[in-house]
């Protein structure tokens, strides 16, 4: 483990060393999302586009469940590394990996048992049910592989292995990109082809991560024997609660993203499937900006957790100043570029002029609050890294949960269709304000400049 990078390297270099591989990985994921949407949209079947958009939150939910053990584990483990407790970190990494696998097996059981009511809740109707059901069923079957892949990709960054973490993610995404046109168009599998490509790609990603953890990692493991001792399991209730205290709010962030998409779709359904399809494409484009911000925010999480764990408050303050400043400037730049090219981007995904017109307006409004998203992401990442579970949870359930529900309801009553479209941007603004207040209240130690005793 490179302690020099965590403790002494210049802030911009240390931050970017860990963040850039995550960003590159995320960029490849964005290419996949773009390609996936492109091939689905160019089937010319609006109902298929809407059906996949309706079922996509299920895939997001898989990622969210993986974050319980991935982000929760990396937060705890990075602080343990800061305290020099490498053996404890290794032991907890085993729990995180197998906990993710077990969670995936439970998802298969419950996901298949309650498939029809879940699809109804998501908004599938007679026109979209077939395509939503195909996508949903295969994603549920592949859930152990999807959920498990989210654990090593986060834990490796806590050990400083940002590049191997990115390699696994990039390799899986490239496989996904190659399989999508083959399955969707050549084999004619449609929505089922998209889901099949996703599952196979995650299986390949898992295989790479398992190899790296077994052969190359010094402070992480998947060996279940490390969790055992003479009198039982060597994982304490306190350690598990520490992982869940951060992992569950991190998971809720992604679950709220799924819930947010579902709520927006449900409020748009009265305006027709064209509106749902246009929003499905528009949100994929918005995710270009959001995922890049997520990558830069959480790419620096190991640094924040390590320095908070070691009590190095001056370096932590410098890290946060850099993170907030850089991400806000990046958000402004991406907003300008994407707003200016909104119509061209929508035209890339669809030849339907109505969907292009609807999506262009949706996209431009959605992008107006990108700076607020940057503030919320850095603050959430800081709370997770520092073990401030309640602060992380409050922000997790706010932006695409409580605040969005309020703004959707109020917006639809006040301004109808346009109120629904503007709801997410208003919710972002209303979440950024309490994020700043919570930061001041929950991290009073950052007001001083001395090193904290651990």
JOHUNOR-V789791 format. One record per residue. SS is DSSP state (@ for helix, = for strand, . for the rest). PHI is phi in radians with two decimals (none if undefined). OMEGA is omega in radians with two decimals (* if undefined). Layout:
SS/PHI/OMEGA
SS/PHI/OMEGA
//
This chain:
./none/-3.05
./-1.52/3.14
@/-1.17/3.11
@/-1.02/-3.14
@/-1.10/-3.06
@/-1.35/-2.96
@/-1.85/-2.93
./-2.25/-3.08
./-1.09/3.07
./-0.90/-3.04
@/-0.95/-3.13
@/-1.02/-3.13
@/-1.18/3.14
@/-1.11/-3.11
@/-1.12/-3.09
@/-1.24/3.10
@/-1.04/3.13
@/-1.48/-3.03
@/-1.45/-3.04
@/-1.03/3.09
@/-1.04/3.10
@/-1.16/3.13
@/-1.13/3.12
@/-1.06/3.08
@/-1.06/-3.13
@/-1.18/3.12
@/-1.12/3.10
@/-1.15/3.07
@/-1.09/3.10
@/-1.13/3.07
@/-1.07/3.10
@/-1.05/3.14
@/-1.02/3.13
@/-1.15/-3.12
@/-1.13/3.14
@/-1.04/3.12
@/-1.10/3.14
@/-1.05/-3.08
@/-1.22/3.08
@/-1.18/-3.10
@/-1.12/-3.07
./-1.49/2.88
./-1.27/-3.11
./1.36/-3.09
./-1.82/-3.12
@/-1.08/3.12
@/-1.13/3.09
@/-1.19/3.10
@/-1.04/-3.14
@/-1.15/-3.14
@/-1.10/3.09
@/-1.16/3.10
@/-1.07/-3.14
@/-1.17/-3.07
@/-1.54/-3.11
@/-0.99/3.10
@/-1.00/3.09
@/-1.16/3.09
@/-1.12/3.09
@/-1.06/3.11
@/-1.13/3.08
@/-1.06/3.11
@/-1.08/-3.14
@/-1.08/3.12
@/-1.15/3.08
@/-1.12/3.14
@/-1.18/3.08
@/-0.98/-3.10
@/-1.61/-3.13
@/-1.32/-3.13
@/-1.29/3.09
@/-1.10/3.12
@/-1.16/-3.11
@/-1.15/3.10
@/-1.11/-3.13
@/-1.16/-3.07
@/-1.17/3.13
@/-1.13/3.07
@/-1.21/3.06
@/-1.12/3.09
@/-1.09/3.10
@/-1.08/3.10
./-1.62/3.14
./1.37/-3.08
./-1.72/-3.04
@/-1.27/3.14
@/-1.14/3.10
@/-1.14/3.10
@/-1.09/3.13
@/-1.12/-3.13
@/-1.12/-3.13
@/-1.23/3.11
@/-1.13/3.10
@/-1.14/3.11
@/-1.04/-3.10
@/-1.11/-3.10
@/-1.13/-3.08
@/-1.29/3.03
@/-1.12/3.11
@/-1.16/3.13
@/-1.09/3.14
@/-1.08/3.11
@/-1.05/3.11
@/-1.09/3.11
@/-1.14/3.10
@/-1.17/3.13
@/-1.10/3.11
@/-1.02/-3.09
@/-1.07/-3.06
@/-1.34/-3.12
@/-1.14/3.11
@/-1.32/-3.13
@/-1.13/-3.07
./-2.00/-3.07
@/-1.03/-3.05
@/-1.10/3.12
@/-1.13/3.12
@/-1.19/3.12
@/-1.11/3.09
@/-1.11/3.13
@/-1.11/-3.13
@/-1.26/3.07
./1.85/3.10
./-1.17/3.11
./-2.16/-3.08
./-1.04/-3.12
./-1.41/-3.03
./-1.84/-2.99
@/-1.00/-3.08
@/-1.00/-3.07
@/-1.29/3.10
@/-1.11/-3.12
@/-1.15/3.12
@/-1.06/-3.13
@/-1.11/-3.10
@/-1.02/-3.03
@/-1.06/-3.11
@/-1.24/3.09
@/-1.14/3.11
@/-1.10/-3.14
@/-1.06/-3.13
./-1.55/-3.03
@/-1.03/3.11
@/-1.03/-3.13
@/-1.28/3.13
@/-1.18/-3.10
@/-1.17/-3.10
@/-1.12/-3.10
@/-1.14/-3.10
@/-1.34/-3.10
@/-1.39/-3.13
@/-1.08/-3.09
@/-1.08/3.09
@/-1.53/-3.10
@/-1.16/3.14
@/-1.08/3.10
@/-1.18/3.10
@/-1.12/3.11
./-1.55/-3.13
./1.66/-3.12
./-1.58/-3.11
@/-1.19/-3.11
@/-1.19/3.06
@/-1.03/3.08
@/-1.04/-3.14
@/-1.21/-3.13
@/-1.03/3.14
@/-1.08/-3.13
@/-1.18/-3.13
@/-1.14/-3.12
@/-1.06/3.12
@/-1.10/-3.12
@/-1.18/3.10
@/-1.10/3.07
@/-1.07/3.12
@/-1.05/-3.14
@/-1.08/-3.13
@/-1.21/-3.08
@/-1.36/-3.05
@/-0.99/-3.13
@/-1.11/3.12
@/-1.10/-3.08
@/-1.31/-3.04
@/-1.32/-3.00
@/-1.80/-3.09
@/-1.17/3.12
./-1.43/3.12
./1.27/-3.09
./-1.48/3.08
./1.04/-3.11
@/-1.05/3.11
@/-1.12/3.11
@/-1.15/3.11
@/-1.08/-3.14
@/-1.17/3.14
@/-1.07/3.12
@/-1.07/3.13
@/-1.11/-3.11
@/-1.16/-3.13
@/-1.08/3.12
@/-1.08/3.13
@/-1.20/3.06
@/-1.09/3.11
@/-1.13/3.10
@/-1.08/3.12
@/-1.03/-3.12
@/-1.07/3.12
@/-1.13/-3.11
@/-1.11/3.13
@/-1.08/3.10
@/-1.05/-3.09
@/-1.15/-3.13
@/-1.11/-3.13
@/-1.33/-2.96
@/-1.69/-2.96
./-2.12/-3.04
./-1.37/3.14
./-1.63/-2.98
./-2.07/3.08
./-2.26/-3.09
./-2.78/2.96
./-2.13/-3.10
./-1.27/-3.07
@/-1.12/3.12
@/-1.10/3.14
@/-1.18/3.12
@/-1.54/-3.05
=/-1.90/3.01
=/-2.49/-3.03
./-1.00/-3.04
./-1.84/3.10
=/2.43/-3.08
=/-1.38/-3.07
./-1.59/3.08
./-2.00/-3.08
./-1.47/3.09
@/-1.06/3.13
@/-1.12/3.14
@/-1.18/3.11
@/-1.11/3.14
@/-1.13/3.10
@/-1.14/3.10
@/-1.17/-3.11
@/-1.19/-3.12
@/-1.06/3.09
@/-1.71/-3.08
@/-1.14/-3.11
@/-1.16/3.03
@/-1.02/3.10
@/-1.11/3.09
@/-1.13/-3.13
@/-1.06/3.11
@/-1.00/3.12
@/-1.29/3.08
@/-1.11/3.09
@/-1.15/3.06
@/-1.09/3.08
@/-1.11/-3.14
@/-1.08/3.13
@/-1.07/3.12
@/-1.11/3.13
@/-1.07/-3.12
@/-1.10/3.13
@/-1.09/3.12
@/-1.05/-3.12
@/-1.13/3.11
@/-1.25/3.12
@/-1.54/-3.08
@/-0.93/3.11
@/-1.07/-3.13
@/-1.70/3.02
./1.79/-3.13
@/-1.18/3.07
@/-1.09/3.12
@/-1.15/3.11
@/-1.13/3.14
@/-1.10/3.13
@/-1.11/3.11
@/-1.17/3.10
@/-1.03/3.09
@/-1.23/-3.13
@/-1.04/-3.14
@/-1.18/3.07
@/-1.08/3.13
@/-1.25/3.08
@/-1.01/-3.13
@/-1.14/3.04
@/-1.00/3.13
@/-1.19/-3.05
@/-1.14/-3.10
@/-1.19/3.05
@/-1.13/3.09
@/-1.13/3.09
@/-1.04/-3.11
@/-1.08/3.13
@/-1.22/-3.13
@/-1.18/-3.05
@/-1.50/3.02
@/-1.11/3.12
./-1.58/-3.08
@/-1.02/3.12
@/-1.02/3.11
@/-1.13/-3.13
@/-1.12/-3.13
@/-1.11/-3.13
@/-1.08/-3.09
@/-1.28/3.03
@/-1.19/3.12
@/-1.11/3.13
@/-1.45/3.12
./1.40/-3.11
./-1.50/-3.06
@/-1.16/3.11
@/-1.02/3.13
@/-1.20/3.13
@/-1.12/3.11
@/-1.07/3.12
@/-1.14/3.09
@/-1.04/-3.08
@/-1.23/3.07
@/-1.04/3.13
@/-1.13/-3.08
@/-1.11/-3.14
@/-1.10/-3.10
@/-1.12/-3.09
@/-1.13/-3.08
@/-1.19/3.10
@/-1.16/3.09
@/-1.14/3.11
@/-1.09/3.14
@/-1.08/3.14
@/-1.10/-3.13
@/-1.07/-3.13
@/-1.18/3.12
@/-1.08/-3.13
@/-1.05/-3.09
@/-1.14/-3.07
@/-1.25/3.08
@/-1.13/-3.12
@/-1.15/-3.07
./-1.89/-3.04
@/-1.01/-3.09
@/-1.15/3.13
@/-1.13/3.12
@/-1.14/3.11
@/-1.13/3.12
@/-1.16/3.10
@/-1.15/-3.05
@/-1.58/-3.04
./-2.55/3.05
./-1.68/-3.12
./-1.35/-3.04
@/-1.11/3.13
@/-1.14/3.12
@/-1.15/3.10
@/-1.08/-3.12
@/-1.11/3.14
@/-1.09/-3.07
@/-1.16/3.13
@/-1.07/3.10
@/-1.12/3.11
@/-1.03/-3.05
@/-1.09/-3.09
@/-1.12/3.12
@/-1.20/-3.11
@/-1.06/-3.05
@/-1.43/-3.03
@/-1.15/-3.06
@/-1.83/-3.04
@/-1.06/3.11
@/-1.09/3.10
@/-1.10/3.10
@/-1.09/3.12
@/-1.05/3.13
@/-1.09/-3.13
@/-1.13/-3.10
@/-1.15/-3.14
@/-1.12/3.14
@/-1.16/3.10
@/-1.08/3.11
@/-1.04/3.14
@/-1.13/3.10
@/-1.07/3.13
@/-1.12/-3.12
@/-1.15/-3.08
@/-1.57/3.13
./1.38/3.13
./-1.53/-2.97
@/-1.08/-3.07
@/-1.18/3.09
@/-1.15/3.11
@/-1.10/-3.13
@/-1.14/-3.12
@/-1.04/3.13
@/-1.26/-3.11
@/-1.13/-3.09
./-1.55/-3.03
@/-1.60/-2.91
@/-1.00/-3.13
@/-1.92/3.10
@/-2.17/-3.05
@/-1.07/-3.12
@/-1.08/-3.13
@/-1.16/3.11
@/-1.05/-3.14
@/-1.14/-3.07
@/-1.24/3.07
@/-1.14/-3.12
@/-1.13/-3.12
@/-1.17/-3.11
@/-1.12/3.14
@/-1.16/3.12
@/-1.28/-3.05
@/-1.46/-3.00
@/-2.21/3.08
@/1.05/-3.11
@/-0.95/-3.10
@/-1.15/3.08
@/-1.18/3.09
@/-1.15/-3.12
@/-1.12/-3.08
@/-1.49/-2.99
@/-1.04/-3.09
@/-1.13/3.14
@/-1.09/3.11
@/-1.16/3.12
@/-1.09/3.10
@/-1.06/3.13
@/-1.09/-3.10
@/-1.22/3.08
@/-1.54/-3.12
@/-1.12/-3.12
@/-1.14/3.08
@/-1.15/3.09
@/-1.06/3.13
@/-1.15/3.14
@/-1.11/-3.13
@/-1.11/3.12
@/-1.04/-3.13
@/-1.14/-3.07
@/-1.31/-2.99
@/-1.53/-3.13
./-2.17/-3.12
@/-1.15/-3.12
@/-1.13/-3.14
@/-1.37/3.12
@/-1.31/3.10
./-1.53/-3.11
./-2.20/-3.09
./-1.52/3.09
./-1.26/-3.13
./-1.44/3.09
./-1.43/-3.14
./-1.58/*
//
